[in-house]
Amino acid sequence: MISYFKSENGRVQKIDSMREGCWIDIVEPTAEERLWLQQELEIVPEFVRSAFDDEETAHVDFDDDTGQVLVIVDCPFVEDESEVVDKSIVQYDTHPLSFVFVPEQEYFVTLSLRRNETISDFAHGRYRDVYTGRRTRFLLQMLLRVTQRYLVCLRSINRQIREYERTLRRTMRNSELMKMLGLEKSLVYFSTSLKGLEATATRIGNGRILDLYEEDHELLDDVMIEVRQAIEMCSISTNILNGITDTFSSVISNNLNITIRTLTIITLVLAIPTIVFSFYGMNVEGLPLIMWWWFPVVLSAVLCLVAGLLLRSGRFLK
């Protein structure tokens, strides 16, 4: 789907056709729309293929022949229920969002394989002081919003970690541990994507590929600050999650050891009556106090009681 937007008085509005300095948004393109990008906008075919590659990593690319610039970053999103194994587990993933600068026609183009909340917010005019004609500033504004969305997702992950920790303190269920595993997987995706976003923003800040205006540097500093904050938050969340997982793994192992110890004590105690009755059940003469039938029962009970007290005190298990 192709949409056209242009800013008026600092607010983005949708328009019917291409104009100079407009923003062109392409989401979930068909084969005809991909061909239109190459023929009408004259975008380099390699850029089109890279932009719609779901496994493409964040980077900046420049074409020497046309002067076109391709910027790719990863955006966070909540996985669809159809893509997760357990629908009760909230998992996050990233997908590439591409920006293309077409210098000859003064167009700013965004390309994405799926709907993006950041793009939707700009398209619906939720942000002020947005000018599609100032393409580098517009790019930095989008990168800032992408980074802030990472922070929102990371705060959500932190809340879920605290909730699952409280649940695990009450009951050791496999489902909660699997949810922890899903969050750990999401944090790995975020960590990799944020490092790529930081490298991309650093390269943009060099000014060798895109010309930055004086007021753009302050916005770029805001982007770098937010990216570094997101990276630090992601690292802290990963360490906390790993610590919680290791702690509860140790607790589960300790509980298993206690259970095995208890079963061992029970087995040893129950073996005493078997030994006593086997001894008195032999067809031999001269056994002590054999004339009293209740003596083996009393002897077994006494020995079981003594063995149980000794084993419970831990004297034989130290």
ChimeraX commands (.cxc) that place a marker at each C-alpha (Angstrom):
marker #1 position 0.00,0.00,0.00 radius 0.5
marker #1 position 1.32,3.42,-1.00 radius 0.5
marker #1 position 0.40,6.61,0.88 radius 0.5
marker #1 position 1.48,10.22,0.37 radius 0.5
marker #1 position 1.91,12.83,3.11 radius 0.5
marker #1 position 3.04,16.42,3.33 radius 0.5
marker #1 position 3.39,18.70,6.31 radius 0.5
marker #1 position 1.41,21.90,6.74 radius 0.5
marker #1 position 2.08,24.21,9.68 radius 0.5
marker #1 position 4.21,21.55,11.34 radius 0.5
marker #1 position 1.55,18.82,11.16 radius 0.5
marker #1 position 1.62,15.90,8.71 radius 0.5
marker #1 position -1.42,15.55,6.46 radius 0.5
marker #1 position -2.33,12.96,3.88 radius 0.5
marker #1 position -2.41,14.03,0.21 radius 0.5
marker #1 position -3.66,12.36,-2.98 radius 0.5
marker #1 position -0.51,12.34,-5.12 radius 0.5
marker #1 position 3.22,12.97,-5.10 radius 0.5
marker #1 position 4.49,16.48,-4.61 radius 0.5
marker #1 position 7.91,17.97,-4.15 radius 0.5
marker #1 position 9.12,17.52,-0.58 radius 0.5
marker #1 position 6.44,14.98,0.28 radius 0.5
marker #1 position 6.76,11.80,2.29 radius 0.5
marker #1 position 5.92,8.51,0.55 radius 0.5
marker #1 position 5.08,5.56,2.80 radius 0.5
marker #1 position 5.01,2.02,1.38 radius 0.5
marker #1 position 3.74,-0.80,3.63 radius 0.5
marker #1 position 3.34,-4.47,2.66 radius 0.5
marker #1 position 4.03,-3.75,-1.02 radius 0.5
marker #1 position 2.85,-5.93,-3.86 radius 0.5
marker #1 position 5.05,-6.95,-6.79 radius 0.5
marker #1 position 3.58,-4.08,-8.86 radius 0.5
marker #1 position 4.34,-1.56,-6.13 radius 0.5
marker #1 position 7.93,-2.76,-5.86 radius 0.5
marker #1 position 8.29,-2.33,-9.61 radius 0.5
marker #1 position 6.76,1.15,-9.29 radius 0.5
marker #1 position 9.47,2.09,-6.80 radius 0.5
marker #1 position 12.16,1.23,-9.31 radius 0.5
marker #1 position 10.48,2.76,-12.36 radius 0.5
marker #1 position 8.72,5.87,-11.04 radius 0.5
marker #1 position 10.97,6.85,-8.13 radius 0.5
marker #1 position 14.06,5.35,-9.77 radius 0.5
marker #1 position 15.18,3.78,-6.48 radius 0.5
marker #1 position 18.17,1.49,-6.84 radius 0.5
marker #1 position 17.01,-2.17,-7.13 radius 0.5
marker #1 position 19.52,-3.25,-4.47 radius 0.5
marker #1 position 17.95,-0.76,-2.06 radius 0.5
marker #1 position 14.47,-2.15,-2.75 radius 0.5
marker #1 position 15.61,-5.72,-2.11 radius 0.5
marker #1 position 17.41,-4.76,1.09 radius 0.5
marker #1 position 14.50,-2.69,2.38 radius 0.5
marker #1 position 12.08,-5.59,2.10 radius 0.5
marker #1 position 14.43,-8.23,3.49 radius 0.5
marker #1 position 13.06,-9.22,6.89 radius 0.5
marker #1 position 16.51,-10.41,8.03 radius 0.5
marker #1 position 18.34,-7.20,7.06 radius 0.5
marker #1 position 20.36,-5.59,9.85 radius 0.5
marker #1 position 20.58,-1.89,10.68 radius 0.5
marker #1 position 23.01,0.04,8.48 radius 0.5
marker #1 position 23.44,3.05,6.18 radius 0.5
marker #1 position 24.15,2.58,2.48 radius 0.5
marker #1 position 25.04,5.11,-0.21 radius 0.5
marker #1 position 24.83,4.70,-3.99 radius 0.5
marker #1 position 27.61,6.59,-5.77 radius 0.5
marker #1 position 25.85,6.69,-9.15 radius 0.5
marker #1 position 22.49,8.14,-8.07 radius 0.5
marker #1 position 23.39,9.75,-4.76 radius 0.5
marker #1 position 20.53,7.89,-3.06 radius 0.5
marker #1 position 20.86,7.01,0.62 radius 0.5
marker #1 position 19.33,3.99,2.33 radius 0.5
marker #1 position 18.96,3.90,6.12 radius 0.5
marker #1 position 17.69,0.71,7.77 radius 0.5
marker #1 position 16.87,0.37,11.48 radius 0.5
marker #1 position 15.03,-2.28,13.49 radius 0.5
marker #1 position 11.76,-1.37,15.19 radius 0.5
marker #1 position 10.27,-3.20,18.19 radius 0.5
marker #1 position 6.82,-4.80,18.06 radius 0.5
marker #1 position 4.74,-7.33,19.93 radius 0.5
marker #1 position 4.68,-10.70,18.19 radius 0.5
marker #1 position 1.35,-11.76,16.75 radius 0.5
marker #1 position -0.52,-14.55,18.53 radius 0.5
marker #1 position -0.21,-16.68,15.39 radius 0.5
marker #1 position 3.61,-16.52,15.64 radius 0.5
marker #1 position 4.03,-17.58,19.28 radius 0.5
marker #1 position 3.76,-21.07,20.73 radius 0.5
marker #1 position 1.98,-20.01,23.92 radius 0.5
marker #1 position -0.52,-17.18,23.49 radius 0.5
marker #1 position -0.31,-16.31,27.20 radius 0.5
marker #1 position 3.35,-15.33,26.78 radius 0.5
marker #1 position 3.95,-11.76,25.56 radius 0.5
marker #1 position 7.05,-11.75,23.38 radius 0.5
marker #1 position 8.69,-8.96,21.45 radius 0.5
marker #1 position 10.60,-8.99,18.21 radius 0.5
marker #1 position 12.06,-6.46,15.78 radius 0.5
marker #1 position 11.55,-5.84,12.09 radius 0.5
marker #1 position 13.39,-3.53,9.69 radius 0.5
marker #1 position 12.16,-0.07,8.79 radius 0.5
marker #1 position 13.88,1.57,5.83 radius 0.5
marker #1 position 14.30,5.21,4.80 radius 0.5
marker #1 position 15.34,6.22,1.29 radius 0.5
marker #1 position 16.49,9.68,0.21 radius 0.5
marker #1 position 15.87,10.42,-3.47 radius 0.5
marker #1 position 17.91,13.60,-4.10 radius 0.5
marker #1 position 16.69,14.38,-7.62 radius 0.5
marker #1 position 13.00,14.47,-6.72 radius 0.5
marker #1 position 13.30,15.63,-3.08 radius 0.5
marker #1 position 11.25,12.70,-1.86 radius 0.5
marker #1 position 11.49,11.03,1.53 radius 0.5
marker #1 position 10.44,7.37,1.31 radius 0.5
marker #1 position 9.75,4.88,4.11 radius 0.5
marker #1 position 9.54,1.17,3.34 radius 0.5
marker #1 position 8.26,-1.57,5.64 radius 0.5
marker #1 position 7.05,-5.14,5.33 radius 0.5
marker #1 position 4.43,-4.69,8.06 radius 0.5
marker #1 position 2.52,-1.90,9.72 radius 0.5
marker #1 position 4.63,0.17,12.06 radius 0.5
marker #1 position 3.22,2.08,15.03 radius 0.5
marker #1 position 5.84,4.81,14.76 radius 0.5
marker #1 position 4.98,5.46,11.12 radius 0.5
marker #1 position 1.26,5.38,11.96 radius 0.5
marker #1 position 1.71,8.02,14.67 radius 0.5
marker #1 position 3.44,10.37,12.22 radius 0.5
marker #1 position 0.88,9.61,9.49 radius 0.5
marker #1 position -2.02,10.51,11.80 radius 0.5
marker #1 position -0.42,13.82,12.76 radius 0.5
marker #1 position 0.18,13.01,16.42 radius 0.5
marker #1 position 3.48,14.94,16.50 radius 0.5
marker #1 position 4.03,18.65,16.03 radius 0.5
marker #1 position 6.88,20.54,14.37 radius 0.5
marker #1 position 7.25,17.92,11.67 radius 0.5
marker #1 position 8.30,19.07,8.21 radius 0.5
marker #1 position 8.55,16.46,5.49 radius 0.5
marker #1 position 10.63,18.82,3.34 radius 0.5
marker #1 position 13.42,18.81,5.94 radius 0.5
marker #1 position 14.30,15.21,5.30 radius 0.5
marker #1 position 17.29,14.76,7.59 radius 0.5
marker #1 position 15.41,16.32,10.51 radius 0.5
marker #1 position 12.37,14.20,9.69 radius 0.5
marker #1 position 14.58,11.10,9.73 radius 0.5
marker #1 position 16.04,12.01,13.12 radius 0.5
marker #1 position 12.57,12.63,14.52 radius 0.5
marker #1 position 11.50,9.16,13.41 radius 0.5
marker #1 position 14.64,7.59,14.88 radius 0.5
marker #1 position 13.93,9.36,18.17 radius 0.5
marker #1 position 10.39,7.95,18.25 radius 0.5
marker #1 position 11.66,4.46,17.39 radius 0.5
marker #1 position 14.11,4.64,20.29 radius 0.5
marker #1 position 11.41,5.86,22.66 radius 0.5
marker #1 position 9.26,2.90,21.64 radius 0.5
marker #1 position 12.12,0.62,22.66 radius 0.5
marker #1 position 12.04,2.26,26.08 radius 0.5
marker #1 position 8.29,1.69,26.36 radius 0.5
marker #1 position 8.70,-2.00,25.49 radius 0.5
marker #1 position 11.58,-2.38,27.94 radius 0.5
marker #1 position 9.50,-0.88,30.76 radius 0.5
marker #1 position 6.75,-3.34,29.90 radius 0.5
marker #1 position 9.27,-6.20,30.04 radius 0.5
marker #1 position 10.49,-5.01,33.45 radius 0.5
marker #1 position 6.93,-5.00,34.79 radius 0.5
marker #1 position 6.39,-8.52,33.50 radius 0.5
marker #1 position 9.64,-9.70,35.09 radius 0.5
marker #1 position 8.50,-8.39,38.49 radius 0.5
marker #1 position 5.09,-10.00,38.06 radius 0.5
marker #1 position 6.56,-13.39,37.11 radius 0.5
marker #1 position 9.01,-13.17,40.01 radius 0.5
marker #1 position 6.17,-12.65,42.50 radius 0.5
marker #1 position 4.34,-15.61,40.99 radius 0.5
marker #1 position 7.43,-17.83,41.19 radius 0.5
marker #1 position 7.84,-16.96,44.87 radius 0.5
marker #1 position 4.40,-18.44,45.52 radius 0.5
marker #1 position 4.56,-21.44,43.20 radius 0.5
marker #1 position 7.21,-23.08,41.05 radius 0.5
marker #1 position 5.39,-23.58,37.77 radius 0.5
marker #1 position 6.96,-24.40,34.45 radius 0.5
marker #1 position 4.71,-21.91,32.67 radius 0.5
marker #1 position 6.26,-18.96,34.52 radius 0.5
marker #1 position 9.77,-20.16,33.71 radius 0.5
marker #1 position 8.81,-20.45,30.04 radius 0.5
marker #1 position 7.52,-16.87,30.15 radius 0.5
marker #1 position 10.87,-15.80,31.56 radius 0.5
marker #1 position 12.54,-17.58,28.64 radius 0.5
marker #1 position 10.34,-15.65,26.19 radius 0.5
marker #1 position 11.32,-12.33,27.78 radius 0.5
marker #1 position 15.00,-13.30,27.68 radius 0.5
marker #1 position 14.63,-14.01,23.97 radius 0.5
marker #1 position 13.01,-10.59,23.45 radius 0.5
marker #1 position 15.85,-8.85,25.30 radius 0.5
marker #1 position 18.42,-10.55,23.05 radius 0.5
marker #1 position 16.61,-9.20,19.97 radius 0.5
marker #1 position 16.43,-5.72,21.51 radius 0.5
marker #1 position 20.10,-5.69,22.51 radius 0.5
marker #1 position 21.26,-6.59,19.01 radius 0.5
marker #1 position 18.92,-4.10,17.32 radius 0.5
marker #1 position 19.81,-1.23,19.67 radius 0.5
marker #1 position 23.52,-1.69,19.04 radius 0.5
marker #1 position 22.83,-1.53,15.30 radius 0.5
marker #1 position 20.70,1.59,15.82 radius 0.5
marker #1 position 23.50,3.24,17.78 radius 0.5
marker #1 position 26.02,2.49,15.02 radius 0.5
marker #1 position 23.60,3.82,12.40 radius 0.5
marker #1 position 22.96,7.06,14.31 radius 0.5
marker #1 position 26.70,7.52,14.81 radius 0.5
marker #1 position 27.34,7.18,11.09 radius 0.5
marker #1 position 24.57,9.66,10.30 radius 0.5
marker #1 position 26.15,12.08,12.77 radius 0.5
marker #1 position 29.44,11.99,10.90 radius 0.5
marker #1 position 27.83,14.08,8.15 radius 0.5
marker #1 position 29.61,12.24,5.37 radius 0.5
marker #1 position 26.50,10.65,3.87 radius 0.5
marker #1 position 23.72,13.04,4.93 radius 0.5
marker #1 position 24.10,16.77,5.30 radius 0.5
marker #1 position 22.98,17.86,8.77 radius 0.5
marker #1 position 21.85,21.38,9.54 radius 0.5
marker #1 position 22.87,23.23,12.67 radius 0.5
marker #1 position 19.60,22.46,14.49 radius 0.5
marker #1 position 19.83,18.77,13.53 radius 0.5
marker #1 position 22.83,18.14,15.77 radius 0.5
marker #1 position 20.82,18.84,18.93 radius 0.5
marker #1 position 18.15,16.38,17.77 radius 0.5
marker #1 position 20.86,13.83,16.95 radius 0.5
marker #1 position 22.25,14.21,20.47 radius 0.5
marker #1 position 18.77,13.45,21.82 radius 0.5
marker #1 position 18.64,10.32,19.68 radius 0.5
marker #1 position 22.05,9.15,20.92 radius 0.5
marker #1 position 21.08,9.78,24.55 radius 0.5
marker #1 position 17.86,7.81,24.18 radius 0.5
marker #1 position 19.65,4.97,22.37 radius 0.5
marker #1 position 22.31,4.68,25.08 radius 0.5
marker #1 position 19.65,4.78,27.77 radius 0.5
marker #1 position 17.76,1.99,26.01 radius 0.5
marker #1 position 20.95,-0.08,25.67 radius 0.5
marker #1 position 21.72,0.39,29.37 radius 0.5
marker #1 position 18.16,-0.48,30.37 radius 0.5
marker #1 position 18.24,-3.57,28.15 radius 0.5
marker #1 position 21.53,-4.68,29.71 radius 0.5
marker #1 position 20.20,-4.18,33.24 radius 0.5
marker #1 position 16.98,-6.06,32.45 radius 0.5
marker #1 position 18.98,-8.92,30.94 radius 0.5
marker #1 position 21.21,-9.17,34.02 radius 0.5
marker #1 position 18.23,-9.07,36.38 radius 0.5
marker #1 position 16.39,-11.72,34.38 radius 0.5
marker #1 position 19.46,-13.96,34.27 radius 0.5
marker #1 position 19.93,-13.53,38.02 radius 0.5
marker #1 position 16.31,-14.41,38.74 radius 0.5
marker #1 position 16.45,-17.43,36.46 radius 0.5
marker #1 position 19.67,-18.70,38.04 radius 0.5
marker #1 position 18.33,-18.13,41.55 radius 0.5
marker #1 position 15.11,-20.03,40.97 radius 0.5
marker #1 position 17.02,-22.80,39.19 radius 0.5
marker #1 position 19.13,-23.15,42.35 radius 0.5
marker #1 position 16.00,-23.13,44.50 radius 0.5
marker #1 position 14.43,-25.86,42.39 radius 0.5
marker #1 position 17.64,-27.91,42.58 radius 0.5
marker #1 position 17.79,-27.41,46.36 radius 0.5
marker #1 position 14.15,-28.47,46.75 radius 0.5
marker #1 position 14.89,-31.58,44.70 radius 0.5
marker #1 position 17.83,-32.41,46.96 radius 0.5
marker #1 position 15.63,-32.03,50.05 radius 0.5
marker #1 position 13.00,-34.30,48.51 radius 0.5
marker #1 position 15.59,-36.96,47.64 radius 0.5
marker #1 position 17.01,-36.73,51.18 radius 0.5
marker #1 position 13.56,-37.21,52.71 radius 0.5
marker #1 position 12.83,-40.20,50.49 radius 0.5
marker #1 position 16.22,-41.70,51.37 radius 0.5
marker #1 position 15.47,-41.40,55.10 radius 0.5
marker #1 position 12.06,-43.03,54.62 radius 0.5
marker #1 position 13.64,-45.85,52.61 radius 0.5
marker #1 position 16.30,-46.50,55.28 radius 0.5
marker #1 position 13.75,-46.47,58.10 radius 0.5
marker #1 position 11.37,-48.81,56.28 radius 0.5
marker #1 position 14.24,-51.20,55.60 radius 0.5
marker #1 position 14.68,-51.90,59.35 radius 0.5
marker #1 position 11.40,-53.86,59.84 radius 0.5
marker #1 position 12.24,-55.89,56.75 radius 0.5
marker #1 position 15.62,-56.85,58.24 radius 0.5
marker #1 position 14.12,-57.73,61.67 radius 0.5
marker #1 position 11.25,-59.84,60.32 radius 0.5
marker #1 position 13.59,-61.52,57.84 radius 0.5
marker #1 position 15.92,-62.41,60.73 radius 0.5
marker #1 position 13.10,-63.86,62.88 radius 0.5
marker #1 position 11.54,-65.54,59.88 radius 0.5
marker #1 position 14.48,-67.88,59.39 radius 0.5
marker #1 position 13.85,-71.54,60.25 radius 0.5
marker #1 position 16.64,-71.84,62.84 radius 0.5
marker #1 position 16.82,-72.41,66.58 radius 0.5
marker #1 position 18.36,-70.27,69.27 radius 0.5
marker #1 position 16.92,-66.91,68.25 radius 0.5
marker #1 position 16.58,-64.57,71.27 radius 0.5
marker #1 position 13.10,-64.09,72.74 radius 0.5
marker #1 position 11.51,-66.11,69.95 radius 0.5
marker #1 position 8.73,-67.30,72.26 radius 0.5
marker #1 position 7.12,-63.83,72.23 radius 0.5
marker #1 position 5.55,-63.09,68.84 radius 0.5
marker #1 position 5.21,-59.38,69.57 radius 0.5
marker #1 position 8.91,-58.92,70.30 radius 0.5
marker #1 position 9.96,-58.43,66.61 radius 0.5
marker #1 position 7.22,-55.83,66.21 radius 0.5
marker #1 position 8.38,-53.87,69.25 radius 0.5
marker #1 position 12.01,-54.22,68.25 radius 0.5
marker #1 position 11.27,-52.95,64.72 radius 0.5
marker #1 position 9.31,-49.98,66.07 radius 0.5
marker #1 position 12.06,-49.03,68.52 radius 0.5
marker #1 position 14.80,-49.35,65.91 radius 0.5
marker #1 position 12.75,-47.33,63.41 radius 0.5
marker #1 position 12.19,-44.61,65.99 radius 0.5
marker #1 position 15.88,-44.45,66.93 radius 0.5
marker #1 position 17.00,-44.49,63.28 radius 0.5
marker #1 position 14.45,-41.83,62.37 radius 0.5
marker #1 position 15.63,-39.52,65.18 radius 0.5
marker #1 position 19.28,-40.02,64.29 radius 0.5
marker #1 position 18.70,-39.43,60.57 radius 0.5
marker #1 position 16.47,-36.42,61.23 radius 0.5
marker #1 position 19.11,-34.85,63.42 radius 0.5
marker #1 position 21.52,-35.23,60.50 radius 0.5
marker #1 position 24.17,-37.07,62.44 radius 0.5
marker #1 position 24.50,-39.68,59.70 radius 0.5
marker #1 position 24.08,-37.27,56.80 radius 0.5
marker #1 position 26.80,-34.75,57.59 radius 0.5
marker link #1:1,2 radius 0.2
marker link #1:2,3 radius 0.2
marker link #1:3,4 radius 0.2
marker link #1:4,5 radius 0.2
marker link #1:5,6 radius 0.2
marker link #1:6,7 radius 0.2
marker link #1:7,8 radius 0.2
marker link #1:8,9 radius 0.2
marker link #1:9,10 radius 0.2
marker link #1:10,11 radius 0.2
marker link #1:11,12 radius 0.2
marker link #1:12,13 radius 0.2
marker link #1:13,14 radius 0.2
marker link #1:14,15 radius 0.2
marker link #1:15,16 radius 0.2
marker link #1:16,17 radius 0.2
marker link #1:17,18 radius 0.2
marker link #1:18,19 radius 0.2
marker link #1:19,20 radius 0.2
marker link #1:20,21 radius 0.2
marker link #1:21,22 radius 0.2
marker link #1:22,23 radius 0.2
marker link #1:23,24 radius 0.2
marker link #1:24,25 radius 0.2
marker link #1:25,26 radius 0.2
marker link #1:26,27 radius 0.2
marker link #1:27,28 radius 0.2
marker link #1:28,29 radius 0.2
marker link #1:29,30 radius 0.2
marker link #1:30,31 radius 0.2
marker link #1:31,32 radius 0.2
marker link #1:32,33 radius 0.2
marker link #1:33,34 radius 0.2
marker link #1:34,35 radius 0.2
marker link #1:35,36 radius 0.2
marker link #1:36,37 radius 0.2
marker link #1:37,38 radius 0.2
marker link #1:38,39 radius 0.2
marker link #1:39,40 radius 0.2
marker link #1:40,41 radius 0.2
marker link #1:41,42 radius 0.2
marker link #1:42,43 radius 0.2
marker link #1:43,44 radius 0.2
marker link #1:44,45 radius 0.2
marker link #1:45,46 radius 0.2
marker link #1:46,47 radius 0.2
marker link #1:47,48 radius 0.2
marker link #1:48,49 radius 0.2
marker link #1:49,50 radius 0.2
marker link #1:50,51 radius 0.2
marker link #1:51,52 radius 0.2
marker link #1:52,53 radius 0.2
marker link #1:53,54 radius 0.2
marker link #1:54,55 radius 0.2
marker link #1:55,56 radius 0.2
marker link #1:56,57 radius 0.2
marker link #1:57,58 radius 0.2
marker link #1:58,59 radius 0.2
marker link #1:59,60 radius 0.2
marker link #1:60,61 radius 0.2
marker link #1:61,62 radius 0.2
marker link #1:62,63 radius 0.2
marker link #1:63,64 radius 0.2
marker link #1:64,65 radius 0.2
marker link #1:65,66 radius 0.2
marker link #1:66,67 radius 0.2
marker link #1:67,68 radius 0.2
marker link #1:68,69 radius 0.2
marker link #1:69,70 radius 0.2
marker link #1:70,71 radius 0.2
marker link #1:71,72 radius 0.2
marker link #1:72,73 radius 0.2
marker link #1:73,74 radius 0.2
marker link #1:74,75 radius 0.2
marker link #1:75,76 radius 0.2
marker link #1:76,77 radius 0.2
marker link #1:77,78 radius 0.2
marker link #1:78,79 radius 0.2
marker link #1:79,80 radius 0.2
marker link #1:80,81 radius 0.2
marker link #1:81,82 radius 0.2
marker link #1:82,83 radius 0.2
marker link #1:83,84 radius 0.2
marker link #1:84,85 radius 0.2
marker link #1:85,86 radius 0.2
marker link #1:86,87 radius 0.2
marker link #1:87,88 radius 0.2
marker link #1:88,89 radius 0.2
marker link #1:89,90 radius 0.2
marker link #1:90,91 radius 0.2
marker link #1:91,92 radius 0.2
marker link #1:92,93 radius 0.2
marker link #1:93,94 radius 0.2
marker link #1:94,95 radius 0.2
marker link #1:95,96 radius 0.2
marker link #1:96,97 radius 0.2
marker link #1:97,98 radius 0.2
marker link #1:98,99 radius 0.2
marker link #1:99,100 radius 0.2
marker link #1:100,101 radius 0.2
marker link #1:101,102 radius 0.2
marker link #1:102,103 radius 0.2
marker link #1:103,104 radius 0.2
marker link #1:104,105 radius 0.2
marker link #1:105,106 radius 0.2
marker link #1:106,107 radius 0.2
marker link #1:107,108 radius 0.2
marker link #1:108,109 radius 0.2
marker link #1:109,110 radius 0.2
marker link #1:110,111 radius 0.2
marker link #1:111,112 radius 0.2
marker link #1:112,113 radius 0.2
marker link #1:113,114 radius 0.2
marker link #1:114,115 radius 0.2
marker link #1:115,116 radius 0.2
marker link #1:116,117 radius 0.2
marker link #1:117,118 radius 0.2
marker link #1:118,119 radius 0.2
marker link #1:119,120 radius 0.2
marker link #1:120,121 radius 0.2
marker link #1:121,122 radius 0.2
marker link #1:122,123 radius 0.2
marker link #1:123,124 radius 0.2
marker link #1:124,125 radius 0.2
marker link #1:125,126 radius 0.2
marker link #1:126,127 radius 0.2
marker link #1:127,128 radius 0.2
marker link #1:128,129 radius 0.2
marker link #1:129,130 radius 0.2
marker link #1:130,131 radius 0.2
marker link #1:131,132 radius 0.2
marker link #1:132,133 radius 0.2
marker link #1:133,134 radius 0.2
marker link #1:134,135 radius 0.2
marker link #1:135,136 radius 0.2
marker link #1:136,137 radius 0.2
marker link #1:137,138 radius 0.2
marker link #1:138,139 radius 0.2
marker link #1:139,140 radius 0.2
marker link #1:140,141 radius 0.2
marker link #1:141,142 radius 0.2
marker link #1:142,143 radius 0.2
marker link #1:143,144 radius 0.2
marker link #1:144,145 radius 0.2
marker link #1:145,146 radius 0.2
marker link #1:146,147 radius 0.2
marker link #1:147,148 radius 0.2
marker link #1:148,149 radius 0.2
marker link #1:149,150 radius 0.2
marker link #1:150,151 radius 0.2
marker link #1:151,152 radius 0.2
marker link #1:152,153 radius 0.2
marker link #1:153,154 radius 0.2
marker link #1:154,155 radius 0.2
marker link #1:155,156 radius 0.2
marker link #1:156,157 radius 0.2
marker link #1:157,158 radius 0.2
marker link #1:158,159 radius 0.2
marker link #1:159,160 radius 0.2
marker link #1:160,161 radius 0.2
marker link #1:161,162 radius 0.2
marker link #1:162,163 radius 0.2
marker link #1:163,164 radius 0.2
marker link #1:164,165 radius 0.2
marker link #1:165,166 radius 0.2
marker link #1:166,167 radius 0.2
marker link #1:167,168 radius 0.2
marker link #1:168,169 radius 0.2
marker link #1:169,170 radius 0.2
marker link #1:170,171 radius 0.2
marker link #1:171,172 radius 0.2
marker link #1:172,173 radius 0.2
marker link #1:173,174 radius 0.2
marker link #1:174,175 radius 0.2
marker link #1:175,176 radius 0.2
marker link #1:176,177 radius 0.2
marker link #1:177,178 radius 0.2
marker link #1:178,179 radius 0.2
marker link #1:179,180 radius 0.2
marker link #1:180,181 radius 0.2
marker link #1:181,182 radius 0.2
marker link #1:182,183 radius 0.2
marker link #1:183,184 radius 0.2
marker link #1:184,185 radius 0.2
marker link #1:185,186 radius 0.2
marker link #1:186,187 radius 0.2
marker link #1:187,188 radius 0.2
marker link #1:188,189 radius 0.2
marker link #1:189,190 radius 0.2
marker link #1:190,191 radius 0.2
marker link #1:191,192 radius 0.2
marker link #1:192,193 radius 0.2
marker link #1:193,194 radius 0.2
marker link #1:194,195 radius 0.2
marker link #1:195,196 radius 0.2
marker link #1:196,197 radius 0.2
marker link #1:197,198 radius 0.2
marker link #1:198,199 radius 0.2
marker link #1:199,200 radius 0.2
marker link #1:200,201 radius 0.2
marker link #1:201,202 radius 0.2
marker link #1:202,203 radius 0.2
marker link #1:203,204 radius 0.2
marker link #1:204,205 radius 0.2
marker link #1:205,206 radius 0.2
marker link #1:206,207 radius 0.2
marker link #1:207,208 radius 0.2
marker link #1:208,209 radius 0.2
marker link #1:209,210 radius 0.2
marker link #1:210,211 radius 0.2
marker link #1:211,212 radius 0.2
marker link #1:212,213 radius 0.2
marker link #1:213,214 radius 0.2
marker link #1:214,215 radius 0.2
marker link #1:215,216 radius 0.2
marker link #1:216,217 radius 0.2
marker link #1:217,218 radius 0.2
marker link #1:218,219 radius 0.2
marker link #1:219,220 radius 0.2
marker link #1:220,221 radius 0.2
marker link #1:221,222 radius 0.2
marker link #1:222,223 radius 0.2
marker link #1:223,224 radius 0.2
marker link #1:224,225 radius 0.2
marker link #1:225,226 radius 0.2
marker link #1:226,227 radius 0.2
marker link #1:227,228 radius 0.2
marker link #1:228,229 radius 0.2
marker link #1:229,230 radius 0.2
marker link #1:230,231 radius 0.2
marker link #1:231,232 radius 0.2
marker link #1:232,233 radius 0.2
marker link #1:233,234 radius 0.2
marker link #1:234,235 radius 0.2
marker link #1:235,236 radius 0.2
marker link #1:236,237 radius 0.2
marker link #1:237,238 radius 0.2
marker link #1:238,239 radius 0.2
marker link #1:239,240 radius 0.2
marker link #1:240,241 radius 0.2
marker link #1:241,242 radius 0.2
marker link #1:242,243 radius 0.2
marker link #1:243,244 radius 0.2
marker link #1:244,245 radius 0.2
marker link #1:245,246 radius 0.2
marker link #1:246,247 radius 0.2
marker link #1:247,248 radius 0.2
marker link #1:248,249 radius 0.2
marker link #1:249,250 radius 0.2
marker link #1:250,251 radius 0.2
marker link #1:251,252 radius 0.2
marker link #1:252,253 radius 0.2
marker link #1:253,254 radius 0.2
marker link #1:254,255 radius 0.2
marker link #1:255,256 radius 0.2
marker link #1:256,257 radius 0.2
marker link #1:257,258 radius 0.2
marker link #1:258,259 radius 0.2
marker link #1:259,260 radius 0.2
marker link #1:260,261 radius 0.2
marker link #1:261,262 radius 0.2
marker link #1:262,263 radius 0.2
marker link #1:263,264 radius 0.2
marker link #1:264,265 radius 0.2
marker link #1:265,266 radius 0.2
marker link #1:266,267 radius 0.2
marker link #1:267,268 radius 0.2
marker link #1:268,269 radius 0.2
marker link #1:269,270 radius 0.2
marker link #1:270,271 radius 0.2
marker link #1:271,272 radius 0.2
marker link #1:272,273 radius 0.2
marker link #1:273,274 radius 0.2
marker link #1:274,275 radius 0.2
marker link #1:275,276 radius 0.2
marker link #1:276,277 radius 0.2
marker link #1:277,278 radius 0.2
marker link #1:278,279 radius 0.2
marker link #1:279,280 radius 0.2
marker link #1:280,281 radius 0.2
marker link #1:281,282 radius 0.2
marker link #1:282,283 radius 0.2
marker link #1:283,284 radius 0.2
marker link #1:284,285 radius 0.2
marker link #1:285,286 radius 0.2
marker link #1:286,287 radius 0.2
marker link #1:287,288 radius 0.2
marker link #1:288,289 radius 0.2
marker link #1:289,290 radius 0.2
marker link #1:290,291 radius 0.2
marker link #1:291,292 radius 0.2
marker link #1:292,293 radius 0.2
marker link #1:293,294 radius 0.2
marker link #1:294,295 radius 0.2
marker link #1:295,296 radius 0.2
marker link #1:296,297 radius 0.2
marker link #1:297,298 radius 0.2
marker link #1:298,299 radius 0.2
marker link #1:299,300 radius 0.2
marker link #1:300,301 radius 0.2
marker link #1:301,302 radius 0.2
marker link #1:302,303 radius 0.2
marker link #1:303,304 radius 0.2
marker link #1:304,305 radius 0.2
marker link #1:305,306 radius 0.2
marker link #1:306,307 radius 0.2
marker link #1:307,308 radius 0.2
marker link #1:308,309 radius 0.2
marker link #1:309,310 radius 0.2
marker link #1:310,311 radius 0.2
marker link #1:311,312 radius 0.2
marker link #1:312,313 radius 0.2
marker link #1:313,314 radius 0.2
marker link #1:314,315 radius 0.2
marker link #1:315,316 radius 0.2
marker link #1:316,317 radius 0.2
marker link #1:317,318 radius 0.2
view
